[in-house]
Amino acid sequence: MSDIPFSPSNALPGAPVGMASGAPAPGGVGADDPSAGAAAAHNAPASSPAVPAPAPAAVDEPSIRLSSRTWLIGAGVAGALSVASLTVALFGQQRIRALEQELVKRQQDSQGQAVEARALAKQASEVVQSTETKVGLLEGRVAETVLQRSQLEELIQQLSRSRDENVLADVDAAIRVALQQVAITGSAEPLAGALRQADERLTRINQPRMERVRRALARDIDRVKTVAVADIATLTIRLDESVRMVDELPLISQPERRSQLAAAVATKAASRPGSGALAATAPGVWWQAAQDAWFTASERVWAEVRSLVRVSRIDRPEAMLVAPEQGWFLRENLKLRLLNARLALQSRQYDTVQSDLREAQSALDRYFDRSSRRVVVASDLLRQVSMLARQVSVPRPDETLAAIAAAQAGR
């Protein structure tokens, strides 16, 4: 409640200012107390004039009403607020409980759905596994079907080929086989023969679409002919002949016997002009026979004398130090060197061939008699083999193969 302010204007007329201002009475009683005012009037001196007492009820009644009304309004507002608060609290509590129930319900639904989802996932995994197994089986069957189809198409293609295609296929196969033979033998003859046979077959067919192939064949044949490839068979035969001649080659320390000189002298005497005719026309001329006998005897004596003494130039003195029993080992070493060269030649190891032939040629020049005809022949054979045993690459008929492929493709 609010109090009504007090001012001097509100004081009663004739009242003292000190009392109106709320000053306490001498007896300690306030001015607003009516009993205190009556007592003061009663205790006042007699000489002072009597002042009529104010009516306090008329002054405090409105303030009391106002104060009580204010208290009622405040209590009503507080009660309304309390009721509103309680109502809001009740509604909030009910909503919270509803939310808790909804959450519990949704949680239970989620757990059920999770269990159901796990069951569905397990079932889906089993279905996927079975599907993968079936797909693997189907892929295997599809692969088998594709293989069978390709084989069937190849058979149909082979059956449906025309004569020209068969000829082209045969020519291509023959050329490839010839290339393999060239790689094995090292000779260009198989390839040249295959190319010539292919040209002859295409000439007999005489088809316009084969002209490109024939031109390519002609160019490849010219290229193969220009290459000087070593003939392994011929070179091997020459090496074998050299090995066979080693035992007959005379050493410098062991000169060749010249017993055949007597036979040469007899042949020379028999081949003299007119000797046979004289014997036939004049068989009784004894002096002609004596002359022939003397000539023959003198030639034989002279041959024997020449065989006793031999004068020759020796550039390497160690060749004269070879003992007769060492000559056999020298010949055997030379044979082994030539046989190694032969094996290297057949293996297409031309560097090894050249090395062995150089060693064999050096042995011939050092230890064997160069004036002998057999040594000269053996040395010439080794030189020929050394000059021909070279690494030469045979050109591939790539142009012919490309032309055959283009003709088979129909371009």
C-alpha positions, 0 to 999 in steps of 0.5 A, spaced: 500 500 500 502 507 498 501 512 504 498 519 502 503 524 503 502 529 508 503 537 507 502 543 511 496 545 506 493 538 508 493 540 516 487 542 519 486 550 521 488 552 527 493 546 528 500 548 530 505 547 525 509 542 529 504 537 530 502 538 523 509 536 521 509 530 525 513 532 531 512 528 536 508 530 543 511 531 549 509 525 552 512 521 546 505 520 542 504 522 535 499 527 533 495 522 529 493 518 535 486 521 537 487 519 544 494 522 544 490 529 542 485 528 547 490 527 552 494 533 550 488 538 550 486 535 557 493 537 560 493 543 556 494 549 561 487 553 563 489 560 560 490 557 553 484 558 549 480 551 547 482 549 540 476 544 537 479 537 536 480 535 528 476 529 526 481 523 524 476 518 521 474 523 516 482 524 514 484 516 514 479 512 511 480 513 503 488 511 504 485 505 508 481 503 502 486 505 497 491 500 501 486 494 501 484 495 494 491 495 492 493 489 496 487 485 493 489 487 486 496 484 488 494 478 491 489 477 485 495 478 480 500 474 484 494 468 484 493 469 477 500 468 476 501 462 480 495 459 477 498 460 470 505 458 472 502 451 475 498 451 468 504 452 464 508 447 469 502 442 468 502 442 461 510 442 460 510 436 464 504 433 460 508 434 454 515 432 456 511 425 458 508 425 451 515 426 448 518 421 453 513 416 451 514 418 443 521 417 444 520 410 447 516 408 442 520 410 436 526 407 439 522 400 440 520 401 433 528 403 431 530 397 434 525 392 431 527 395 424 534 394 425 533 387 427 529 386 421 534 390 417 539 385 419 535 379 417 534 382 410 541 384 409 543 377 411 538 374 406 540 379 401 548 376 402 545 369 401 542 371 395 548 375 392 552 369 394 548 364 390 547 369 385 555 370 384 555 362 384 550 362 378 553 368 374 560 364 375 557 358 372 554 362 366 560 365 365 564 359 364 558 356 359 558 363 355 566 362 355 565 355 352 560 357 347 564 363 345 570 358 344 565 353 340 562 359 336 569 361 334 571 354 332 565 353 328 566 360 325 573 358 323 571 351 320 566 355 316 571 360 314 576 354 312 570 351 308 568 357 304 574 359 302 575 360 295 581 357 291 585 364 291 585 364 298 587 357 299 593 359 294 595 365 298 594 361 305 599 356 302 604 361 299 604 364 306 605 358 310 611 356 305 614 362 306 614 362 313 617 355 313 622 357 309 624 362 314 625 357 319 629 353 315 633 359 313 634 360 321 636 353 322 641 352 316 643 359 315 642 358 307 638 363 303 636 357 298 630 355 302 627 362 302 629 363 294 626 356 292 620 358 296 619 365 293 620 362 286 615 356 287 610 362 290 611 366 284 610 360 279 603 358 282 601 365 282 603 365 275 599 359 273 592 362 277 593 369 273 588 373 277 588 381 277 588 381 285 595 377 285 599 382 281 601 386 287 603 379 290 607 377 284 610 384 284 612 384 291 615 376 290 619 379 284 622 384 289 624 380 294 627 374 290 632 380 287 634 382 294 635 374 296 639 373 290 644 379 292 645 376 298 652 372 298 650 367 304 655 362 306 653 355 304 654 351 310 654 344 307 659 346 302 664 349 307 663 343 311 665 338 306 671 343 304 673 342 312 672 335 312 677 334 306 682 338 309 682 334 315 683 328 311 689 331 308 692 332 314 695 325 315 699 326 308 702 333 309 709 333 310 713 337 315 719 341 315 723 337 319 721 330 316 721 332 308 717 328 303 720 322 300 722 323 293 721 315 290 716 317 285 722 321 281 724 315 278 717 313 276 717 320 273 724 319 269 721 313 266 715 316 264 719 322 261 724 317 257 718 313 255 714 319 252 720 321 248 719 323 241 721 317 236 723 312 241 717 308 240 717 309 232 724 307 232 723 300 236 718 298 232 721 300 225 728 298 227 728 292 232 735 290 231 738 296 232 741 295 239 745 301 240 738 305 241 736 300 246 743 301 250 742 309 249 735 308 252 737 304 258 743 309 259 738 315 259 734 311 264 739 309 269 742 316 269 736 319 271 735 315 276 742 316 279 741 323 279 734 323 282 737 319 288 743 324 289 738 329 289 734 326 294 740 325 299 741 333 299 736 338 300 737 346 300 731 350 303 730 356 307 727 356 314 724 362 317 722 359 323 728 355 326 723 351 332 720 348 326 726 343 325 726 342 332 720 337 332 721 330 333 718 325 329 714 322 335 712 329 336 709 330 329 703 325 330 701 330 336 702 336 331 697 333 326 692 331 331 692 338 334 691 341 327 685 336 326 682 338 333 682 345 331 679 344 324 674 339 327 672 345 332 672 350 326 667 345 323 662 344 329 662 352 330 660 353 323 654 348 323 652 352 330 653 359 326 658 361 331 662 365 325 667 368 330 669 362 333 670 359 326 675 365 324 679 364 330 680 356 329 682 357 322 687 362 323 690 358 328 690 352 323 693 356 318 698 359 322 700 351 324 700 350 316 705 355 315 710 354 321 711 347 321 709 344 314 713 344 308 710 350 303 713 347 297 709 341 297 703 340 293 698 338 298 700 343 303 698 348 298 692 345 297 690 344 304 692 352 305 687 354 299 681 350 302 682 353 309 683 360 306 676 359 302 672 357 308 675 363 312 673 368 306 666 365 306 664 363 313 661 370 314 655 372 318 650 375 313 643 376 315 638 374 310 633 379 308 626 377 310 620 377 305 616 382 309 613 386 303 611 379 300 607 377 307 604 384 307 601 383 300 599 377 301 595 379 308 592 385 304 590 380 298 587 376 304 583 381 307 580 383 300 584 390 300 
